Amino acid sequence: MEKHILYLSYDGMTDPLGQSQVLPYIIGLTKSGYNFHLVSFEKPERFIENRKTIEAICREHNIDWHPLKYTKRPPLFSTVWDVIKMKKIAKNLHKEHDFSLVHCRSYISALIGLNFKRNYNVPFLFDMRGFWADERVDGGLWNLKNPIYNLVYQYFKRKEIQFFKNSEHVISLTSNGKNEILSWNGLEGLGEKISVIPCCVDTEKFNPETIDKANQDHLRGQLNIGSKQYVLGYVGSIGTWYMLDEMLLFFKRNCINKRNPIFLFVTKEEPSSIFSKAKKIGLDEKLIRVASAMHHEVPLYMSLFTASIFFILPAYSKKASSPTKQGELMSMGVPLICNDGVGDTADLVLKYNSGCVVPSEEINQFMIEEEFVFDSNKTKEGAKEYFGLDFGLNTFIGVYNKIIAR
């Protein structure tokens, strides 16, 4: 009997996260006999740029992909409209394929999963990805003083409890997030129902031994970075959570006396937003490089880093966050400089001797007095052990088999 799975994602497959955190798992699960019908919401500009690549991947692995257009405006109403679209296509696909399981990535998708459980008795997996409603508040996107946003927040906090109680299983990105859930009234007994799978990494792709020296030298030339220069690197978007001002100040305070230091940003953000903040703190823009890269190019860029940095706002909701870049950087054997109070990040850096943890309360004055403890081999082994795709995939396979056998 064929096992058809409906995978619902409000993230796009043409986004970097879709390519690193969704498709690798689905591809692995198809090899275990599951047939996937993938619904995702795509941002128009990225869809145009990457559609053919994703279509080819899905075609190769027999994944039935149903991309829908992500609606951004107006706030709230656009999301309601997207939920309606998701519910409609999910219902039509279920009539055709009689799904064995609905895999719901984050809270918006879980609204459909809860509906399927109640109306069609189809089990759903709540792949929560973090405390979504609290992230909206902590990130300043929902101001609870606004009565409309307050109502929406309270709605999702009620739904959140229903997702935990009615789903067949829950995936948390972090142990800290799992422990926080189990501390809530009425959810103390859900321990066996919650599995921890961090944002995993393809350790074969993010492998320093696969970096071609000629390509590395060519990239250095493009970026005007010498082979012996100190390069502090940052990878990814710079938005709500990442503390750009504090990272620039850290570079100015701790790295300015390094050998011809460079702060290299690998991001799709507008360079002007970085240069303008650097100028405000008196940091010479000649010390900064900003480059945009496709996901498959990121390991090459990381290979230029002497050390990497990411400071994340240590808000309540970040207990459940797992930065994708952590596993990638560890897999590349790059030393990490990060702050505490974010998911399991600091615990893992200390466990695997992977770099320097900055106390969040000292982030604006912290000085590295001496070289931090770093073990490249232990760091790379830690990436395989904790962030490896095999670990995440095997956990998902076990959860899927258990749900469907039930």
C-alpha positions as CSV (number, residue, x, y, z in Angstrom):
1,M,0.0,0.0,0.0
2,E,1.4,3.4,-1.0
3,K,2.0,5.9,1.8
4,H,1.1,9.4,0.6
5,I,2.4,12.3,2.7
6,L,1.1,15.9,2.5
7,Y,4.0,18.2,3.4
8,L,2.8,21.8,4.1
9,S,5.4,24.6,4.3
10,Y,4.8,28.3,4.6
11,D,8.4,28.7,3.7
12,G,9.4,28.6,0.0
13,M,11.5,25.8,-1.6
14,T,13.2,28.6,-3.6
15,D,14.4,30.2,-0.4
16,P,17.7,29.0,1.1
17,L,15.9,27.4,4.1
18,G,13.7,25.3,1.8
19,Q,16.8,24.0,0.0
20,S,18.8,23.3,3.2
21,Q,16.1,22.3,5.7
22,V,13.1,20.8,3.8
23,L,14.1,19.2,0.6
24,P,17.1,17.1,1.9
25,Y,14.7,15.4,4.5
26,I,12.0,14.8,1.9
27,I,14.4,13.3,-0.6
28,G,15.7,11.0,2.2
29,L,12.2,10.0,3.2
30,T,11.2,9.2,-0.4
31,K,13.9,6.5,-0.4
32,S,12.1,5.0,2.6
33,G,9.0,4.4,0.5
34,Y,7.0,7.6,1.2
35,N,5.3,9.6,-1.7
36,F,5.4,13.3,-1.1
37,H,3.0,16.0,-2.2
38,L,4.7,19.3,-1.2
39,V,2.8,22.6,-0.9
40,S,5.0,25.7,-0.3
41,F,4.6,29.4,-0.6
42,E,7.1,31.1,-2.9
43,K,8.3,34.7,-3.0
44,P,7.9,35.9,-6.6
45,E,11.5,37.1,-7.1
46,R,13.1,34.0,-5.8
47,F,10.5,31.8,-7.6
48,I,11.6,33.3,-10.9
49,E,15.2,32.9,-10.1
50,N,15.2,29.3,-8.7
51,R,12.0,27.6,-10.0
52,K,13.7,25.5,-12.6
53,T,16.3,24.2,-10.1
54,I,13.6,23.1,-7.6
55,E,11.5,21.6,-10.3
56,A,14.5,19.5,-11.5
57,I,15.2,18.3,-7.9
58,C,11.5,17.4,-7.4
59,R,11.3,15.6,-10.7
60,E,14.4,13.6,-10.1
61,H,13.1,12.4,-6.7
62,N,9.4,12.0,-7.7
63,I,8.2,14.8,-5.4
64,D,4.9,16.3,-6.4
65,W,5.5,20.0,-5.9
66,H,2.6,22.5,-5.7
67,P,4.1,26.0,-5.3
68,L,1.8,28.8,-4.3
69,K,2.4,32.6,-4.4
70,Y,3.3,34.0,-1.0
71,T,1.2,37.1,-0.2
72,K,2.9,39.8,1.8
73,R,0.4,42.7,2.0
74,P,-1.7,43.8,3.7
75,P,-0.4,42.4,7.1
76,L,-2.6,39.7,8.7
77,F,-5.2,39.6,5.9
78,S,-2.5,38.4,3.4
79,T,-1.8,35.5,5.8
80,V,-5.5,34.7,6.1
81,W,-5.7,34.6,2.3
82,D,-2.7,32.2,2.2
83,V,-4.2,29.9,4.8
84,I,-7.4,29.7,2.7
85,K,-5.3,28.8,-0.4
86,M,-3.4,26.2,1.5
87,K,-6.5,24.7,3.0
88,K,-8.2,24.5,-0.5
89,I,-5.3,22.8,-2.2
90,A,-4.7,20.4,0.7
91,K,-8.4,19.3,0.6
92,N,-8.3,18.7,-3.1
93,L,-5.1,16.7,-2.9
94,H,-6.5,14.6,-0.1
95,K,-9.5,13.6,-2.2
96,E,-7.1,12.4,-4.8
97,H,-4.4,10.7,-2.7
98,D,-6.0,9.8,0.7
99,F,-3.0,11.0,2.8
100,S,-1.5,8.8,5.6
101,L,0.0,11.8,7.3
102,V,0.2,15.6,7.1
103,H,3.6,17.0,7.9
104,C,3.1,20.6,9.1
105,R,6.1,22.9,9.1
106,S,5.5,25.7,11.7
107,Y,2.3,27.2,13.0
108,I,0.5,28.4,9.8
109,S,0.7,25.0,8.3
110,A,-0.4,23.4,11.6
111,L,-3.8,25.1,11.3
112,I,-4.4,22.9,8.3
113,G,-3.1,19.8,10.0
114,L,-5.4,20.4,13.0
115,N,-8.3,20.7,10.6
116,F,-7.4,17.5,8.8
117,K,-7.1,15.6,12.2
118,R,-10.5,16.8,13.3
119,N,-12.4,16.5,10.0
120,Y,-10.7,13.5,8.2
121,N,-9.0,11.7,11.1
122,V,-5.6,12.1,9.3
123,P,-2.7,12.2,11.8
124,F,-0.5,15.3,11.6
125,L,3.1,16.0,12.6
126,F,3.7,19.4,14.3
127,D,7.2,20.3,13.1
128,M,7.1,23.5,15.1
129,R,10.4,25.2,14.1
130,G,10.3,27.5,17.2
131,F,7.8,29.6,19.2
132,W,6.4,31.3,16.2
133,A,3.8,33.6,17.9
134,D,6.3,34.7,20.6
135,E,8.9,35.4,17.9
136,R,6.5,37.8,16.2
137,V,6.2,39.7,19.5
138,D,9.8,39.6,20.5
139,G,10.8,40.7,17.0
140,G,8.5,43.7,17.2
141,L,6.3,42.5,14.4
142,W,3.3,42.2,16.6
143,N,2.8,45.1,19.1
144,L,0.6,43.7,21.9
145,K,-0.6,47.2,22.7
146,N,-2.4,47.1,19.4
147,P,-5.7,45.3,20.2
148,I,-5.8,43.5,16.8
149,Y,-2.3,42.1,17.2
150,N,-3.1,41.2,20.8
151,L,-6.1,39.2,19.6
152,V,-4.1,37.4,17.0
153,Y,-1.3,36.6,19.5
154,Q,-3.8,35.1,22.0
155,Y,-5.5,33.1,19.1
156,F,-2.2,31.5,18.2
157,K,-1.2,30.8,21.8
158,R,-4.5,28.9,22.2
159,K,-3.9,27.1,18.9
160,E,-0.3,26.3,20.0
161,I,-1.7,24.2,23.0
162,Q,-4.1,22.4,20.6
163,F,-1.2,21.6,18.2
164,F,0.8,20.1,21.0
165,K,-2.2,18.0,22.3
166,N,-3.7,16.9,19.0
167,S,-0.7,16.2,16.9
168,E,0.7,12.7,16.8
169,H,4.2,13.9,17.4
170,V,6.1,17.2,17.8
171,I,9.5,18.2,16.5
172,S,11.5,20.8,18.5
173,L,14.6,22.4,17.2
174,T,16.3,22.5,20.6
175,S,16.4,20.7,23.9
176,N,15.9,24.1,25.7
177,G,12.7,24.6,23.7
178,K,11.5,21.1,24.6
179,N,12.2,21.7,28.3
180,E,10.3,25.0,28.1
181,I,7.2,23.3,26.6
182,L,7.3,20.6,29.3
183,S,7.2,23.3,32.0
184,W,3.8,24.5,30.8
185,N,0.7,23.6,32.8
186,G,-1.0,20.5,31.2
187,L,1.9,19.6,28.9
188,E,4.2,18.0,31.5
189,G,3.6,14.5,30.3
190,L,4.4,15.1,26.6
191,G,8.1,14.2,26.9
192,E,8.0,11.0,24.7
193,K,5.9,12.8,22.2
194,I,8.6,15.5,21.5
195,S,11.7,14.8,19.5
196,V,14.6,17.2,19.1
197,I,16.0,17.7,15.5
198,P,18.1,20.8,15.1
199,C,18.6,22.7,11.8
200,C,20.8,20.0,10.2
201,V,23.6,20.3,7.6
202,D,24.8,18.3,4.7
203,T,28.3,17.6,6.1
204,E,29.4,16.3,2.7
205,K,28.7,19.6,1.1
206,F,30.0,21.7,4.0
207,N,33.4,19.9,4.0
208,P,36.7,21.9,4.0
209,E,38.4,19.0,2.2
210,T,36.3,19.5,-0.9
211,I,37.3,23.2,-1.3
212,D,39.3,23.7,-4.5
213,K,42.4,25.8,-3.8
214,A,42.2,27.5,-7.3
215,N,38.6,28.5,-6.7
216,Q,39.5,29.8,-3.2
217,D,42.3,31.9,-4.6
218,H,40.0,33.2,-7.4
219,L,37.4,34.2,-4.8
220,R,40.1,36.0,-2.6
221,G,41.1,37.9,-5.7
222,Q,37.5,38.9,-6.4
223,L,37.0,40.1,-2.9
224,N,40.5,41.7,-2.6
225,I,41.4,39.6,0.4
226,G,45.0,38.4,0.9
227,S,45.8,34.8,1.9
228,K,47.2,35.9,5.2
229,Q,44.6,38.4,6.3
230,Y,42.4,37.9,9.3
231,V,38.8,37.4,8.1
232,L,35.8,37.6,10.5
233,G,32.9,36.1,8.6
234,Y,29.1,36.4,8.9
235,V,26.7,34.4,6.8
236,G,22.9,34.9,6.2
237,S,20.2,37.5,6.5
238,I,20.5,40.5,8.7
239,G,17.1,41.3,10.0
240,T,14.9,41.1,13.1
241,W,17.1,38.9,15.3
242,Y,20.7,39.4,14.3
243,M,22.5,42.2,16.2
244,L,24.4,44.0,13.4
245,D,25.5,47.0,15.5
246,E,26.9,44.7,18.2
247,M,28.8,42.6,15.7
248,L,30.3,45.6,14.1
249,L,31.4,47.0,17.4
250,F,32.8,43.6,18.4
251,F,34.9,43.6,15.3
252,K,36.1,47.1,15.9
253,R,36.9,46.3,19.6
254,N,38.5,42.9,19.2
255,C,39.8,42.5,15.7
256,I,41.2,45.8,14.6
257,N,44.7,44.8,15.8
258,K,44.6,41.5,13.9
259,R,46.7,41.0,10.8
260,N,45.0,43.3,8.2
261,P,41.5,42.5,9.4
262,I,38.5,42.1,7.1
263,F,34.8,41.7,8.1
264,L,33.2,39.6,5.4
265,F,29.4,39.5,5.1
266,V,28.0,36.8,2.9
267,T,24.4,37.9,2.6
268,K,21.6,38.9,0.2
269,E,21.0,42.1,2.2
270,E,21.7,45.5,0.7
271,P,25.4,46.4,1.3
272,S,24.4,50.0,2.0
273,S,22.6,48.9,5.2
274,I,25.9,47.4,6.5
275,F,28.2,50.2,5.4
276,S,25.9,53.0,6.8
277,K,26.0,51.3,10.3
278,A,29.8,50.8,10.1
279,K,30.2,54.5,9.3
280,K,28.1,55.5,12.3
281,I,30.5,53.8,14.6
282,G,33.6,55.0,12.9
283,L,34.6,51.8,11.2
284,D,36.4,52.2,7.9
285,E,34.4,50.7,5.1
286,K,37.6,49.5,3.5
287,L,37.7,46.9,6.3
288,I,34.3,45.5,5.2
289,R,33.3,43.2,2.3
290,V,29.8,42.3,1.4
291,A,29.1,39.4,-1.1
292,S,26.0,37.6,-2.2
293,A,26.1,33.9,-2.8
294,M,23.9,31.0,-3.8
295,H,23.5,28.3,-1.2
296,H,25.9,25.8,-3.0
297,E,28.6,28.6,-3.0
298,V,28.5,29.2,0.7
299,P,31.1,26.6,1.7
300,L,33.7,28.2,-0.5
301,Y,33.0,31.6,1.1
302,M,33.2,30.0,4.6
303,S,36.6,28.6,3.7
304,L,38.0,32.1,3.7
305,F,36.9,32.8,7.3
306,T,39.5,32.9,10.1
307,A,36.6,32.9,12.5
308,S,32.8,33.5,12.3
309,I,30.4,35.5,14.3
310,F,26.7,35.6,15.0
311,F,25.0,37.6,17.8
312,I,21.3,36.8,18.1
313,L,18.8,38.8,20.3
314,P,18.5,36.5,23.4
315,A,14.7,36.9,23.7
316,Y,12.3,34.4,25.3
317,S,11.3,32.9,21.9
318,K,14.9,32.2,21.0
319,K,15.0,29.3,23.5
320,A,13.5,27.2,20.7
321,S,15.8,28.5,17.9
322,S,18.6,26.6,16.1
323,P,20.7,28.8,13.8
324,T,21.2,27.0,10.5
325,K,24.6,28.6,10.1
326,Q,25.9,27.0,13.3
327,G,26.0,23.4,11.9
328,E,27.3,24.6,8.6
329,L,30.2,26.6,10.2
330,M,31.1,23.7,12.6
331,S,31.1,21.3,9.7
332,M,33.5,23.6,7.9
333,G,35.8,23.6,11.0
334,V,35.4,27.4,11.4
335,P,35.7,28.8,15.0
336,L,32.4,30.4,16.2
337,I,31.9,33.6,18.2
338,C,28.3,33.7,19.5
339,N,26.3,34.9,22.5
340,D,24.4,32.8,25.0
341,G,20.7,32.6,25.6
342,V,19.8,31.2,22.2
343,G,18.5,27.6,22.0
344,D,21.3,25.1,22.5
345,T,23.9,27.2,20.7
346,A,26.2,28.0,23.6
347,D,26.0,24.5,25.1
348,L,27.1,23.0,21.8
349,V,30.0,25.4,21.3
350,L,31.3,24.6,24.8
351,K,30.7,20.8,24.4
352,Y,32.7,20.6,21.2
353,N,35.3,23.2,21.9
354,S,34.0,25.2,18.9
355,G,34.9,28.7,19.8
356,C,33.9,31.6,22.1
357,V,30.6,32.2,23.9
358,V,30.0,35.8,24.8
359,P,27.7,36.4,27.8
360,S,24.8,38.4,26.4
361,E,24.9,40.9,29.2
362,E,28.5,41.7,28.3
363,I,28.1,41.8,24.6
364,N,28.8,45.5,24.3
365,Q,32.1,45.5,26.3
366,F,33.4,41.9,25.9
367,M,37.1,41.6,25.1
368,I,38.8,38.4,24.0
369,E,41.7,38.5,26.4
370,E,43.4,35.4,24.8
371,E,42.8,32.9,22.0
372,F,39.6,31.0,22.8
373,V,39.5,27.2,23.1
374,F,39.0,25.7,19.6
375,D,39.5,22.1,18.4
376,S,38.9,21.9,14.7
377,N,38.6,18.1,14.6
378,K,36.2,17.9,17.5
379,T,34.1,20.7,16.0
380,K,33.7,18.9,12.7
381,E,33.0,15.6,14.5
382,G,30.4,17.5,16.6
383,A,28.7,18.8,13.4
384,K,28.4,15.2,12.1
385,E,27.2,13.9,15.4
386,Y,24.6,16.6,16.3
387,F,23.8,18.4,13.1
388,G,24.4,15.7,10.5
389,L,21.5,15.0,8.0
390,D,21.7,11.3,8.8
391,F,20.7,12.0,12.4
392,G,17.8,14.2,11.5
393,L,16.6,11.9,8.7
394,N,16.8,8.8,10.8
395,T,14.8,10.5,13.5
396,F,12.1,11.6,11.0
397,I,12.0,8.1,9.6
398,G,11.4,6.6,13.1
399,V,8.7,9.2,13.8
400,Y,6.9,8.6,10.4
401,N,7.0,4.8,10.8
402,K,5.7,5.0,14.4
403,I,2.8,7.3,13.4
404,I,1.7,5.4,10.3
405,A,2.0,2.0,12.0
406,R,-0.3,3.3,14.7
